């Protein structure tokens, strides 16, 4: 698995509206990329952070390009600065199993 983290330090506008647009517009876009596994977005004191999980580096790299294009075309005002991008192969992982209904 391969993970990409994007940290947007400068965020302008209403965070709830931004979250709604990310869920409505960006999540479906990134989910169509081959190798998609998961996506998370966090609202922190330092800005917004997104975490994209893909089966391989190819999908993760495509997600970086897709995010840059989407932000540039639709959210440039809300994200006026380029994010810090970190990406790498997962070397440790554990997934909690869902509890089965009794």
C-alpha positions as CSV (number, residue, x, y, z in Angstrom):
1,X,0.0,0.0,0.0
2,X,1.0,3.6,-0.6
3,X,-0.1,6.6,1.4
4,X,-0.1,10.3,0.4
5,X,-0.6,13.1,3.0
6,X,-1.4,16.6,1.9
7,X,-1.2,19.4,4.5
8,X,-2.9,22.7,3.6
9,X,-1.6,25.2,6.1
10,X,-3.5,28.3,4.8
11,X,-7.2,27.7,4.5
12,X,-9.7,30.6,3.7
13,X,-13.4,30.4,4.2
14,X,-16.0,28.3,6.1
15,X,-14.5,25.0,7.0
16,X,-18.0,23.3,7.0
17,X,-18.6,24.4,3.4
18,X,-15.1,23.3,2.4
19,X,-15.7,19.8,4.0
20,X,-19.1,19.6,2.2
21,X,-17.4,20.3,-1.2
22,X,-14.6,17.9,-0.6
23,X,-17.1,15.1,0.3
24,X,-19.4,15.9,-2.6
25,X,-16.8,16.7,-5.4
26,X,-13.3,15.5,-4.5
27,X,-14.0,12.2,-2.8
28,X,-15.9,10.7,-5.7
29,X,-13.2,12.0,-8.1
30,X,-10.3,10.4,-6.2
31,X,-12.2,7.2,-5.6
32,X,-12.3,6.6,-9.3
33,X,-8.5,6.4,-9.5
34,X,-7.2,2.8,-10.1
35,X,-5.9,1.3,-6.9
36,X,-8.0,3.5,-4.5
37,X,-8.3,2.1,-1.0
38,X,-9.3,4.9,1.4
39,X,-9.4,8.7,1.9
40,X,-9.5,10.7,5.0
41,X,-9.6,14.5,5.7
42,X,-8.9,16.2,9.0
43,X,-9.5,19.7,10.2
44,X,-6.6,20.6,12.6
45,X,-5.4,23.7,14.3
46,X,-2.7,24.0,11.7
47,X,-4.9,23.6,8.7
48,X,-6.5,20.8,6.7
49,X,-4.9,17.4,6.1
50,X,-5.9,14.8,3.6
51,X,-4.7,11.2,3.6
52,X,-5.1,9.1,0.5
53,X,-4.4,5.3,0.5
54,X,-3.8,3.4,-2.7
55,X,-2.6,-0.1,-3.5
56,X,0.5,1.2,-5.3
57,X,2.6,4.3,-6.0
58,X,1.0,4.8,-9.4
59,X,-2.5,5.4,-7.9
60,X,-1.0,7.6,-5.2
61,X,0.9,9.7,-7.7
62,X,-2.3,10.1,-9.8
63,X,-4.1,11.3,-6.7
64,X,-1.5,14.0,-6.2
65,X,-2.1,15.2,-9.7
66,X,-5.9,15.0,-9.4
67,X,-5.8,16.9,-6.1
68,X,-3.7,19.7,-7.5
69,X,-5.9,20.0,-10.6
70,X,-9.1,20.0,-8.6
71,X,-7.9,22.5,-6.0
72,X,-6.5,24.8,-8.8
73,X,-9.7,24.7,-10.8
74,X,-12.3,24.8,-8.0
75,X,-10.8,25.7,-4.6
76,X,-7.9,28.1,-5.3
77,X,-9.5,30.8,-3.2
78,X,-10.0,28.5,-0.2
79,X,-6.5,27.0,-0.6
80,X,-4.3,29.9,-1.7
81,X,-1.0,28.1,-1.0
82,X,0.3,24.8,-2.4
83,X,0.1,22.0,0.2
84,X,3.0,20.2,1.8
85,X,2.9,16.7,0.2
86,X,4.4,13.6,1.7
87,X,4.1,10.2,0.1
88,X,5.5,6.7,0.7
89,X,5.0,3.0,0.9
90,X,3.3,1.6,4.0
91,X,5.7,-0.6,6.0
92,X,3.4,-1.3,9.0
93,X,-0.3,-1.6,9.1
94,X,-3.2,-3.1,11.1
95,X,-6.8,-3.0,10.2
96,X,-9.4,-3.5,12.9
97,X,-12.0,-6.1,12.0
98,X,-15.6,-5.1,12.3
99,X,-17.4,-6.9,15.1
100,X,-19.9,-9.4,13.8
101,X,-23.5,-8.9,15.1
102,X,-24.5,-11.4,17.7
